[in-house]
């Protein structure tokens, strides 16, 4: 049976961000990016806190994950590739595969899996169909294109055992599901997990909760959805912004944080470009770390 949240989402951060994305819990803080401005922010745990800017790049910043055993360092999907971002703000590029595409492109959403690999998608600036890819960065820093033919690759999310990956292609309205070999990172699939109708909005950022259910930000739909592993819709949370972009469940509190975007809106609401907060009937582990070496 599908349920609808009775307690509304409220504004946690009045950022007015153009394209906030990639919200993740790491340690005692929530981190997120504003993609087009290349900025990385942290929000300490607790109420009434103020976000702090950790870095500002001169290229778009799609997503980050902490580097294991290197506090203050991040692996990032930025500009046309994958880089290490030090606590001093200096980028060390691992590879820039999107610099060689036939249409201008950039990196987009990404996440570290339970095995310590970093996965990130890409897209063309003009959303050319089939121009997007998915990349995997292994422990030795090698960046491999594992999928192509995508349009807007979004929301890679993994089950806790690392054997299943969900990947949204926002432009096509599809969430794909893959089997993952935890030892190698090799993929089998995809199968279609959920296909959205054109009038429902499109799947954007995703995360898997501690019950194995998938949470999805619905771009253009103004809502968050929770699906069982069999694809059954369990729960819907309406939000006061038409363009939610990512979902992040707190690892101990029953609370969800949601990034949103003002991008492309003629009449943005006060909540458009804000970070929202709402009660949630589930929790999730904090974000994974990229393991180097």
N, C-alpha and C positions, 0 to 999 in steps of 0.2 A: 504494500500500500504506500502510495506517495504522500508525503507530508509537506506542508508549507510552514516556514518559520513564522512564529507569531511575534517575536521580538525583533524590531527593525535594526538594520545596520546603522551605525552612527559614525560620524567623522572622528577619526583618531588623529589624523594629521592633515591640516588645511594647507597642503603643499601647492596646489594649483599646478601640478606637474603636467607637462605636455604628454608624456608617455611613460608613466611609472610602470614598473614590471619587475618580475623576478623576486618577489618577496620570499625570504627564507629566515627561519630561526637558526641561529648559531650561537651556542653558549647562552648568555643571558641577554641577548639582543636580537632584534629583528633588523635585517638588512634588506635593502631594495635599491633599484636603479631608476634613473630617469634617462631612458635610452638615448633620445636624440641630443640631449645636452651633455651626455657622457659623464653623468654624475653618479656617485655611489654614496648612499646614506646609511646610517645606523640609527635605530630607535631603541634606547635602553628599556629593559623590562620595567613594568610598573605603570601606573596611571599618571597623567599630567606631565610626561616627559617630552622633551623637545628633540627632534631629529638633529643629528650632526653630520655634516658632509665629511666623508672620509677621503674622497678623491674626486678630481675632475679631469677627464681626459679630453684631448682635442679630436677624438673620434667617437662615434656612437658606442655606447656601452650596453650590450644586450643582457648579460648575466654574469654572476660571479659565484665562486665556491671557495671556501677557505682551503689553504694548503695545510695538510696534516703536519704537525710538529714544527710549524713555522708561523707562530702567532703574528698577525698583522699582514701576512702575505696572502694573496688571492690568485687563483687562476681565473681568467676572464675571457668571455666571448666579446670581442670589441673590434670595431672597424671591420676589416676584411679577414680577421683571423683569430687565433688563440694566443694569449700572452700570459706571462706572469706579471702581476702588479705587486711591487714591493711596498713596504710600509712608508718608504720615502717617496712614493708616487711615480717611480720609474717603471716603465714597461720593458719587459724582455720578451720579444716575440718568439714563439715556438714555430709558428707557420702562419702564412696569410693566403690560404687557398682561394678566397673570394676576390683577391686582387687580379685574378686571371680570368674572370668570367666575361662572357660576351655582353652582358648588361651590367650597369653599376649595381653592386650588391653590398649587403652588410650582414654581420652576424646578428642573431636574435636570441631567443630564450635558450637556457642551458641549465644543467644540474650535474652534480656528482652522484654516481651510483653507489650502492652499498659496498662494492668492491674497490672503490677508490679511483674509478675512471671518471673523466669529465666528458659529458655529451652536450653538444650545442648545435642548434639549427641555424640556417641562413635564409635570406630572402632577397629578391631584387627590390630596389627602392620603389619601383613602379609596380611591384607585385606581378611581374611577368610570370605567366603560368609555367610551371615545371622548372623554374630557374633556381629553386631552393634545394638545399642539401642538408644532411645530418652528418656531423663529424664526431668522432670519438678520439679523445686524447688519452693515451695509455700512460702507464707509470713512468716510462722512460722519456715522456714528452713527445712521442711520435703522434702526429695528427693524421687520422685516416678518414677519408670520406666513406661512410658506410651505406648511405642512401642518397640517391639523387632523384630528380623528377618531382620534387615537392614544390609547393608554391610559397606558403608562409609556414615554416616549421616552427612549432610552438609546443611548450609544455612537456618536454620529456619528463616522465615520472616513473619511478620504479617501485615494485613491491619490496617489502623488507628483506626478503631472501635474495633479491637481485635477479630473479629468474624471469620476470615479466617487465616489459617496458611499454608504457603508453605514449603515443606521440600524436599531437593534433596537427592537422593541416588546415589552418584557419580558413583559407580561401575556398577550400573544397568542402568545408563543413563536415570533416571526417575525423574521428579519433581512431587511429590504428593501434593494434596490439601486437607485440612481438614476443617470442620466447627468446631469452638471453642465456647464453652459456656463461655462468659466472666466472669460470676459469679463464676464458679467452675474450669475452665481450662480443662474441659472434652472435648474430641475430638470425632467427628463423621466423618467416612470415613475410608480409603482415596478414592479419585478419582484421576485418572491419568490426570494431567494438561498438561504436555508435555513429550513426549518420544523422546530421541535423537537417531539418527542412529549411528552405530558404527564408521562411518567415519567423524562424526561431532565434536568429542570431547565429554566431559561429563560435566553435570551441577555441579558447585561448589557453592561458596557463592552467596547469593541472597539478594535483598532488594526490598521493595515496595515503589513507589514514591507517591507524593501527588495527582496523578490522578488515583491511584489504579492499576498501571501497575507494573509488576514484571521485575526487572533487574537481569540478570544471568551472572556470570563469567563462561566462557566455558573453562575448563581445557583441554589442549591438542588441543584446537581449535584456540587459539590466538585471541579470540574476546569476546565482551560483547554483550548480546542481551537484548532487551526490548520487553516484551509480554503484550498484552492487557489481561484483566481479562477473555476473552473468549478463550485465548490460541493463538490468532493471533499474529504473529511476526511483530512488528512495526518498529524496528530500530536495526541496527547492527553497532558496533564500533570495527574495527580491531585494535589490539594492537601489539606492537613490541616484545612481549614475548609469547611463546606458552602456558604458564601455568598461566593465571590469576586465582586468588583464591577468591577474595572478591571484592564487589562493594559498594561504599558509596557515596551517593549524598549529596551535601552541602545543608543545610537547607535554605539558602538565595541566594547564588550564583548559577548560572546554570553551575555547575561544578561537575565532578565525579572523585573520587580517587579510584585507583585500586591497590590492593596488588598482587604480583606475586611470583613465586617460581623458584629456581634453582634445586630443588630436583629431582634427577633421570636423569638430562639432561647431555648427553655426551658433547655437544657443546653449552653451554648456551650463550645467547646473552647478550649484555651490560644491556638490560632491564630486564633480567631474575633475579628475586630476588630484583627488585626495586619496589618503589611505583610510579605509573603512574598517570598523571592528564590529563583531557581532558574536553572540553566543553560538556554540556549535555542539552537536551531539557526538563529537568524536575528537580524538587527539591524533598526533602524528609525531614520529621521531624528528629531532632537529636535523638540519640539512647535512648531507654527507660531505666529507672532505676529499679533495684530490690527494692521492698518495703518490709522492715522487720517489722514484728509485725502486 
